[in-house]
Amino acid sequence: MVDETQITSAPLPLDGIRIIEFASFVAGPSAGMSLAQLGADVIRVDPIGGNADVHRWPLSTRTGRSLYWTALNRGKRSVTLDVRSEAGRDLLLALATAPGADAGIVVDNAVGRDWLAYDALRGRREDVIAVRVQGRADGGAAVDYTVNGATGMASLTGPSYTEDPVNHVLPAWDLLCGQQVVTSVLAALRRRDRTGRGALVEIALADVAAAAVADLGVYTEAAERGDRVRHGNHMYGSFGVDFATADGDRVMIVALTPRQWSAIGAATGMTEVFASLAESLGVDFATDEGRATHRLVIEALLKPWFADRSTTDVHAALDAAGVLWGPYRTPAQVAADPASQPVLALLDQPGVGEVISSSPPARFDAKYSGTAPAPSLGDDTDAILAEVLRLDDGELARLRGGGVIA
């Protein structure tokens, strides 16, 4: 677990960069969180009372507050505006296009809102950078669950005894999309610094998912050979599968290289058995193809070794031989031992209490950069409007009286 001696005190790479985030759910907010973790001043703008994700599960059993929202909005500042009103929209546009070499950057998923269109932003600031998350490239709606089914990956996931599609639990495409947003913000900012040009960048969640699957060769494989057969927990294309220990725990072992394959034989005492089997089958288990083709036979030979040994003994033997392996744990088991993951950190989140948070995985100067709590909704409205737009107390009071700010 991260401690104070592991946290860098040096300025972070994006110190001084201001980004306005007007986005909900996972892709946009996860991008804003990553940018904030790199040092940017990320100002999240929400409607008064919060956007559609403000109460999204999981919720804290202590306070009822969304653990999801507070996790994805760590390190940001929060402004709430009545964006249904012309005055509220004008304030959001003003924040997004405020002057400054390190400002004029907005991330949103506000598809179909003409008042926040790129032309409206560019009319106020010619070099504005706008990065917009879409569902589909044609403007249609999509979320991670609908996109995943369309990629074909749900038909490859799950046990071999069913043909029903199996959805993933991790919002992988949302998270990949968020990192595409981060990359696009930094690339557009770099270009603006060199050329003075702004940018409109549109990133469709469906495109992110389809491109990722294509980049792994899955579609070309399907065009040539048809859909691959489901392998359950078996790794595709080499050897890797999970085994149960005598205690009922499970471990995953993987062999991607000849050395890793040799280590499995050494750990389990099966080196000679595997050599004899390879000779009788006329295959070479030092190759991915050999291991993948005969994965079920290899699994059957190894299964009793794991089943006859305690979890402690299995872990020790795998470590001693240098096997590539990992344990299976539930979220509750990880939560009971957060120190087992060096990137995790305990954080006092106002409105919730102590939560298990994380430092960003990227270590600058060999140190983590630490974590920070999420704001409460609208915490920074007055301060940011005064700081960025130079509104005085009288103007703030007028806006509050008109219901434009809370």
Secondary structure in CASP SS format (residue, H / E / C, confidence):
PFRMAT SS
TARGET T0000
AUTHOR 0000-0000-0000
METHOD secondary structure of the structure
MODEL  1
M C 1.00
V C 1.00
D C 1.00
E H 1.00
T H 1.00
Q H 1.00
I E 1.00
T C 1.00
S C 1.00
A C 1.00
P C 1.00
L C 1.00
P C 1.00
L C 1.00
D C 1.00
G C 1.00
I C 1.00
R E 1.00
I E 1.00
I E 1.00
E E 1.00
F E 1.00
A C 1.00
S C 1.00
F C 1.00
V C 1.00
A H 1.00
G H 1.00
P H 1.00
S H 1.00
A H 1.00
G H 1.00
M H 1.00
S H 1.00
L H 1.00
A H 1.00
Q H 1.00
L C 1.00
G C 1.00
A C 1.00
D E 1.00
V E 1.00
I E 1.00
R E 1.00
V E 1.00
D E 1.00
P E 1.00
I C 1.00
G C 1.00
G C 1.00
N C 1.00
A C 1.00
D C 1.00
V C 1.00
H C 1.00
R C 1.00
W C 1.00
P C 1.00
L E 1.00
S C 1.00
T C 1.00
R C 1.00
T C 1.00
G C 1.00
R C 1.00
S E 1.00
L H 1.00
Y H 1.00
W H 1.00
T H 1.00
A H 1.00
L H 1.00
N C 1.00
R C 1.00
G C 1.00
K C 1.00
R E 1.00
S E 1.00
V E 1.00
T E 1.00
L E 1.00
D C 1.00
V C 1.00
R C 1.00
S C 1.00
E H 1.00
A H 1.00
G H 1.00
R H 1.00
D H 1.00
L H 1.00
L H 1.00
L H 1.00
A H 1.00
L H 1.00
A H 1.00
T C 1.00
A C 1.00
P C 1.00
G C 1.00
A C 1.00
D C 1.00
A C 1.00
G C 1.00
I E 1.00
V E 1.00
V E 1.00
D E 1.00
N C 1.00
A C 1.00
V C 1.00
G C 1.00
R C 1.00
D H 1.00
W H 1.00
L H 1.00
A C 1.00
Y H 1.00
D H 1.00
A H 1.00
L H 1.00
R H 1.00
G C 1.00
R C 1.00
R C 1.00
E C 1.00
D C 1.00
V C 1.00
I E 1.00
A E 1.00
V E 1.00
R E 1.00
V E 1.00
Q E 1.00
G C 1.00
R C 1.00
A C 1.00
D C 1.00
G C 1.00
G C 1.00
A C 1.00
A C 1.00
V C 1.00
D H 1.00
Y H 1.00
T H 1.00
V H 1.00
N H 1.00
G H 1.00
A H 1.00
T H 1.00
G C 1.00
M H 1.00
A H 1.00
S H 1.00
L C 1.00
T C 1.00
G C 1.00
P C 1.00
S C 1.00
Y C 1.00
T C 1.00
E C 1.00
D C 1.00
P C 1.00
V C 1.00
N C 1.00
H C 1.00
V C 1.00
L C 1.00
P C 1.00
A H 1.00
W H 1.00
D H 1.00
L H 1.00
L H 1.00
C H 1.00
G H 1.00
Q H 1.00
Q H 1.00
V H 1.00
V H 1.00
T H 1.00
S H 1.00
V H 1.00
L H 1.00
A H 1.00
A H 1.00
L H 1.00
R H 1.00
R H 1.00
R H 1.00
D H 1.00
R H 1.00
T H 1.00
G C 1.00
R C 1.00
G C 1.00
A E 1.00
L E 1.00
V E 1.00
E E 1.00
I E 1.00
A E 1.00
L H 1.00
A H 1.00
D H 1.00
V H 1.00
A H 1.00
A H 1.00
A H 1.00
A H 1.00
V H 1.00
A H 1.00
D H 1.00
L C 1.00
G C 1.00
V H 1.00
Y H 1.00
T H 1.00
E H 1.00
A H 1.00
A H 1.00
E H 1.00
R H 1.00
G C 1.00
D C 1.00
R C 1.00
V C 1.00
R C 1.00
H C 1.00
G C 1.00
N C 1.00
H C 1.00
M C 1.00
Y C 1.00
G C 1.00
S C 1.00
F E 1.00
G E 1.00
V E 1.00
D E 1.00
F E 1.00
A E 1.00
T C 1.00
A C 1.00
D C 1.00
G C 1.00
D C 1.00
R E 1.00
V E 1.00
M E 1.00
I E 1.00
V E 1.00
A E 1.00
L C 1.00
T C 1.00
P H 1.00
R H 1.00
Q H 1.00
W H 1.00
S H 1.00
A H 1.00
I H 1.00
G H 1.00
A H 1.00
A H 1.00
T H 1.00
G C 1.00
M C 1.00
T H 1.00
E H 1.00
V H 1.00
F H 1.00
A H 1.00
S H 1.00
L H 1.00
A H 1.00
E H 1.00
S H 1.00
L H 1.00
G C 1.00
V C 1.00
D C 1.00
F C 1.00
A C 1.00
T C 1.00
D H 1.00
E H 1.00
G H 1.00
R H 1.00
A H 1.00
T H 1.00
H C 1.00
R H 1.00
L H 1.00
V H 1.00
I H 1.00
E H 1.00
A H 1.00
L H 1.00
L H 1.00
K H 1.00
P H 1.00
W H 1.00
F H 1.00
A H 1.00
D C 1.00
R C 1.00
S C 1.00
T H 1.00
T H 1.00
D H 1.00
V H 1.00
H H 1.00
A H 1.00
A H 1.00
L H 1.00
D H 1.00
A H 1.00
A H 1.00
G C 1.00
V C 1.00
L E 1.00
W E 1.00
G E 1.00
P E 1.00
Y C 1.00
R C 1.00
T C 1.00
P H 1.00
A H 1.00
Q H 1.00
V H 1.00
A H 1.00
A H 1.00
D C 1.00
P H 1.00
A H 1.00
S H 1.00
Q C 1.00
P C 1.00
V C 1.00
L E 1.00
A E 1.00
L E 1.00
L E 1.00
D E 1.00
Q E 1.00
P C 1.00
G C 1.00
V C 1.00
G E 1.00
E E 1.00
V E 1.00
I E 1.00
S E 1.00
S E 1.00
S C 1.00
P C 1.00
P C 1.00
A C 1.00
R C 1.00
F E 1.00
D C 1.00
A C 1.00
K E 1.00
Y E 1.00
S C 1.00
G C 1.00
T C 1.00
A C 1.00
P C 1.00
A C 1.00
P C 1.00
S C 1.00
L C 1.00
G C 1.00
D C 1.00
D C 1.00
T H 1.00
D H 1.00
A H 1.00
I H 1.00
L H 1.00
A H 1.00
E H 1.00
V H 1.00
L H 1.00
R C 1.00
L C 1.00
D C 1.00
D H 1.00
G H 1.00
E H 1.00
L H 1.00
A H 1.00
R H 1.00
L H 1.00
R H 1.00
G H 1.00
G C 1.00
G C 1.00
V C 1.00
I C 1.00
A C 1.00
END
